[in-house]
């Protein structure tokens, strides 16, 4: 590249450029005064959680759920369903496509940080006008113009506009990655919840099948009593009616089982028929998990929705930096070296050499308030991202507290419900025997049977609710997600960093 050697030109040109940069920079800095935000991302200490997010009955702190928490249910069929869903679910494919798009955007935002080099070559057949500026022998004649050259451009980015744009794109990519983890967790818990519902439906089906058998046995007893004169046709028809009602409930139960199996098949991404291959679940009874130590603080890096919201705040903050940098001058360096000739057959000669270089500075002076409006919009986006993050954090704490309270309540109900079931079954057995020998009416027996059926169903529903609450607790605790291990922790921390101010 050609160098400027004039001793008078160099200091004068450098001083002029420096002065222009300084003056224009100062004018740009003053132009966005009065625009800002006082919003800050919340900290764990901002929320009152000491009583709700602790369990005084636990003597030692527990562990965060592992990524294989589903295996604690002890059902290999369930684990296989989860693996299939994570491999082929359209929901996850959508999330992964969003990550790819965000990554491509980050690559595009990083391109202006590097020099731009291009090469060009052209051949043009020209006839110059004889009545304009072209002298003889050019005017009125044909000539071949041959060009070849290399262009180099580079933006100095003194105000970090391009760096901030890259940081914004990277933050958005990180948010997309965390959202994909949230989608994985949501899919997993949806399948486990539906599978738990299927287990409850099979248990209720067994109860109804047992009820059908009992009422068919009652029909035989009633028929014997009618023959002996202890009952009338009224009791016989009542017995038939109750038996038919039990069979109808059994058919309804089978229909619900079919729908849930189809739902599970659809959740795997392989269609409803995949669920028809499922057999009755065999889920083990769970123990109440001990809560991790320092849960409110560490939860910030354990829930993917919190991490995604925090990265959105980071992206919005960098968006403000980009908008501010637009108030300052753009300074671009460009250079060109090549060959251009009309008269030589060979353009690559010293006489045909063409060189150009120099800086270009641009600054918006009057743009109708567009830059200020853009900056206000970026601050509004930042305020929205902060509000979303704070709401996500508050909802997360409430979610964990709700599941802990529900589990504790259910654990207290279970022994009481078992006691009620045992008493109802003893009452039914006694009423059945007394009805057989004619000491009580059929109405008494049916009332006792209704009581035991209700208690059995309530027990199944309570145990299913207990499983669902534990699934919800694992989800509320992040389901094994760890921002540090996933490379999504701000500043390399396991939790979240001190909020960055725009």
N, C-alpha and C positions, 0 to 999 in steps of 0.2 A: 504494500500500500504506500502511496506517495506521502511524503512527510512535508509539513510546512516548515520552511527554514528561515523565513523572513524574521529578523530579530525585532522589527517594529510590530509585526502582526501578532506574534504569539502572546506576549503579555497583555496586549490590549484585548485580544479576543477572549483569553481566559478570564480576565477581569470582568469583561462584559457578561459572559455566560454566568459566572459566579454571582454577580450582582443581580442578574435577572432571576436566577433561581431563588436567591434570598428574598427579593422583593415579592415575587409571585408566591413563594411559599408562605410568607407572612400574610399576604392578602387572602390566600386560601384558608389559612388557619383561623382567621377572624370571621370568615363568612358563615360558619355553622354554629356560632355562639348562640346559646339559649335553647339548644336542642339536646336532650339527654334523657336519662332514666334513673330513678332511684330504687328500682326493683332489684332484689337479690334472691338467688336460690336459697331455699330454707336449709337449715342444718338439723341434724338429728336432735340436738339439744333444744330446738324450738318447739318440740312436741312433748306433751305430757303423756308418758308411756310407762312410767316406772311400775305402776300397779298392774296395768292390763297386760303388759308383755313380760310377765314373770309368773312363775309357778312356785308358791311357797312350799308345796309338798315335795318338790324335788331337792334332794340333798346335793347333787352334783350337776354341773352344766352338761347339756347334751351336745351332739354334733349336728352340723348342718346336713341336710339330706344329700346323699350321694347321687350321682347321675343314674345309678341303677336302683333307685328307690322303689321302682315298680316290682322288683323281684322280692320285696318284703312281703308281698301278698301270697307268695308261694304257689303261683299258678303259671306253669310254663306256657299254656295256651295264650294267656294274657301277654306275656313277654313277647311271644312270637307276633301277636297282633301289633304291638307297639313298633317292633322292628320293621314290619311290613309298611306300616303307615309312614314312618319316618323316611322310608326309602322311596315311596311312590305317591305321597299325598300331593294333590294339586296346590293346596294352600302353601305348603313349604316350597314348592317349585316357584310360586309367585313371589314369595319372600326372597328366594335365592336370585330370581331375575332382578328384583329391586336392588340387591347388593351389587350385582354385576353392572347395572346402570349407574349406580353411585360410584363404583370404582372407575368406570369409563369417564365419568364427569371429573373425578379427581385427576386422572391422567391429562384430560384436556386443560384443566386449570393449571397444571404444572408446566405445560408447554411454553407459556410466555416467559418463564424464568430462564430459558435457554436461548442462545442465539438462533436466529432463523436464517438458514442458508438455502439458497435456491440457484439453480442454473437454468439458462435459457439460450436458445439458438433459433435464428429465423433467417429466411430467405424471402426477399420481396422484389418483385419485378415492378419498376416504377417508370412512368413517363412524366417528366416534369413540364410544367406549363412554360411556354416561351413568352408569355405576356405578364408574368408576375415577378417574383423576386429572384428567379433562377437565372444567372448569367449564362452566356455562351461558354463552353459548348453544351451546358446541361439543359438549358431551356429547349423544349421541343423534342428532346431525345429520350431514348429508353436506357435505363441503367439497372443493374442488379445490385441490390443492397443486401449485404451479408453481415449478420450480427451474431456474436457469441459472447456470453459473459456470466459472471457469478455475482449474485447479490447477497449481501450480509446485513442483517438488521438485529438490533438488540435494544430492549427497553431497560433503562437503568433501574427502574422501580425503586427510586429513592424513598418513596413514602410507603413502601411495603403493600401496595395494592394487590399485586399479583401473589405475593406470599400469603396475604390474608385470604384471598380467594381460594388458594390451594388449601389452606388450613380449614376454611369453611367446607370445602368439598370433602376433605378427609373426615371431618367431624360428622358430616351427613352420612358418609359411608359407614362410619362406626355406629351411628344410630341405626342404620339399616341392618347391620350385623346383629346388634342387640335385639332389634325387632324380630329378626329371624329366629333368634333363640326364644323369644317370647312366643312366637308362633309354634315352635316345637313343643314348648311347655304346655301351651293351650291345647294342642292336638293330643298330647300324651294324657293330660288330665281328662279331656273329653272322653277318650277311649276308656280310661280306667273307670270313670264315673258311669258310663253306659254299661260297662262290663259288670260293675257292682250292682247296677240296676237289674241286669240280667240274672245275676246270682240271686237277688231278692225275689225276682219273678219265679225262678225255678223253685225256691223255697216255698213261696206262696202256692205254687202249683202243687207241690207235695202236700201241703196242708189241705188244699181243696180236694185233692185225690183221696186223702185220708177221710175227709168229711163225706165225700161221695160214698166211700165204703161203709162208713158209719151209718149213713142214712139208708143205704140198701139193707144193712143188717137190721135197722130199726123197722123197715118195711116188713121184714120176715117176723119180727117180734109182734108187730101190730097185727099181722095176719093171724098169728096164733091166738092172740088175745080176742080178735073178732070171732074166731071159731069157738072159743071157750065162753064168749059172752061178756068178757071184761071190757071190750071196746065195741064201738059201732062203726058203720061205714063212714061216719064223719071223721073219725080218727084215721081210718085207712086212707081216705082221700087227702087228709092233711099230711100224712106220711109220704104219699106219692108226690104231693106238691113240693114238699121240702126236699125230697130226693131229686126231683126235676130241677129245682132251683140250684142245687149244688152242682148238678151236671152242667147247667148253663154257665155258672161262674167258672167252672173248669174249662169250658170251651173258650170263654173270654180270656182266661189266663193264657191259654195256648196261643191265642191271637196276639196278645201283648208280647209274649216271648218271641214270636215270629218277627214282629215289627222291630224289636230291639236288636235281634240278630241281623236283620237287614240294615239297620242303622250302623251297626258296628262294621259291617262289610263296606258300606259307603265311606265310613271314616278312614278305612285303610287305603282308599283310593282305587280299589279293585272291583267296585260294584257291589250291589246288595247280595248277590248270590254267594259272595265270599263268606258272609255271615251265616249262611245256611250250613256251612261245614262245621260250625262250632258245636261243641258238646257242652253239657252243663258245667258251669264254673266250679272250681274247687278252691275258693279263697280262704286263707287262714285267718284266724282271729288276731287282731293287732293289739299291741300294747301301746299305752300312751307314751309318745316320744318326749324325752327331756329337751327343754329348749336350749338353744346355743347361748353361750355367754355373750354379754354386751350386744344383745340382739338389735336394739334400735340403731346403733351406729353401723354395725357390720351388715345390716340388711341393705344398706345403700349400694353395696357392691355385689349383692346376691340375687337381686331381682332384676331380670332383664328389662322389664318395663321402666324401672327407675333409671337404669343405666342408659337406656335409649332416650328417655326424656332429658337426662343430663347432657348427653351429647348433642341433643337438639338445642339446648341452651348455649352450648359451646359454639355450635354452627351459627346461631343467630348473633352471638357476640362478634364472631369474625365477619359476619355480614355488615355489621356496623363499621368495622375497620375498613372494609372495602368501600363503603359509601363515603366515609370521611376522606379517604385517599383520593376520591374523584374530585375533591375541591382543589387539589394541588396540581401543579403542572405535570404533564407527561413529557418526559425527556427521552427521545429515541436517538440512537446512533445508527447510521446507515453507511454502507460503503458498496461500491460497485467497481469491478475491474473486468474489462473485456475488450472486444475488438469490433470495429464498425467501419465498413468501407463501401464505397460505391464504384470505385474505379479499378481495384485490384482483384484479380482472379483469386489470389490467396489472401484471405483477410488476416491471417495470423502473422503480421509483420509489425515491427516496432512503430512504423508510422501510423498504423491503424489502431494502435492501442488507445483505449478509453478508460479513464479513471475518474471516479467521483466519490466524495465522502464528506461527512459532516453531521452535526447534531440538528435535531428538530425539537422545538419546544412548543407546547400548546397548553393553553389554560382557558377554561370557560370564563367569560366575563359577564355576559348576560344570557341566561338560559331560561328566563321566565319562572324561576323558582323550582325548576325540576330537580336540581341536586338537593335542595333543602327538603323537598317533598319526599325524595327517595330516602334520605337519611331518616326522616320522621317515620317512614314506613318500616325501615330496618329496626328502629327502636321499638316500634309497635310489635314487630315480629319477635323481638327479644322479650318484651314484656309478656307476650302470649306464651312463649316457650318457658319463661320462668314460672308463670302461673300454672301452666300444665305440669311442670316438674313438681311444684309444691303440692298441687292437688294429687298427683300420682303418689308422692311420698306420704301424704296424709291418708289417702285411701289404702295404701299398703299397710301402714300401722294399724288402721281400723280393721283391715282384712285379717291380719294375724291375730289381733285381739279377739275378733269375733269367732275365729276357729278355735282358739284356746278355750274361750268361755263355753262354746258349744260342746267341745269334747269333754270338758269337766262336768258339764251338766248331764250329758249322756252317760258318762261313767257312773254318776250317782244314781241315774234312773235304772240302769241295767239290772242290778241285784234286786231292786224293788219289783221290776217287771217280771223277773224270773220267779220271785216269790208269788206274785199274783197269778202267773201261769200255772205254777204247781198247785195252788189252791183251787183254781178253776178246773183243772184236770181231775183232782180228787173229787170235787163236787159233781162233775159229769159222771165219773165212774160210779159214784154212789147212786146218783139219780137213775142211771141206766139199769143198775141192778134192782133198785126198788121198783122201777117201772116194769121190769120183766116179771116180777112176782106180784104186781098189781097194787103196790102201796102208794104210788104217785101217778098222776095223770101224764098223758103224753105231752101236754103243754109244759109241765114242769121239766120234763126231760129235754124238750126242744129249747127251753130257756137256758138250761145248763149247758147244752151243746153250743148255743149261740154265744154264751159267755166264754167258753173255752176257745171257740174259733176266733173270737175277737182278740183274746189274749195272745193266741199263737200268731195271728197276723201282726199285732202290735209289737211282738217280740222280734219278728223278722224285720219289720220296718225300722225298729230302733237299732238293730244291729247293722242294717244297711245304711242308716243315717250316720252311724259311728264310722263306718268305712268311708263314706262320702266326706265326712268332716276331716278325717285324716288325709284324704286325697287333697282336699281344699287347703289343709295346713301345709302340706308339702309344696303345693303350688304357691301359697302365700310366702313361703320361705325361699322360693326361687327354684325349687325342683332340682337342686344340684348345680345350678349355674354359678359360676365364679368369674367375675369380671377380670380378675388378675390372670387366671389361667386362660381365659378366652382372648387375652390381649386387648381388652376393652376398658381397662381401668385408666382414669385420667391420671397423668403424671406417674404412671406405674404403680399406683397404690391399689390395695385390695378393695378399699372403699372408694369414696369420691373425694376429689381434691378440694382445696379452698376455692370458693367460687371466683371465677375470673370476671373482673369488672370491665365493661366495654368503655 
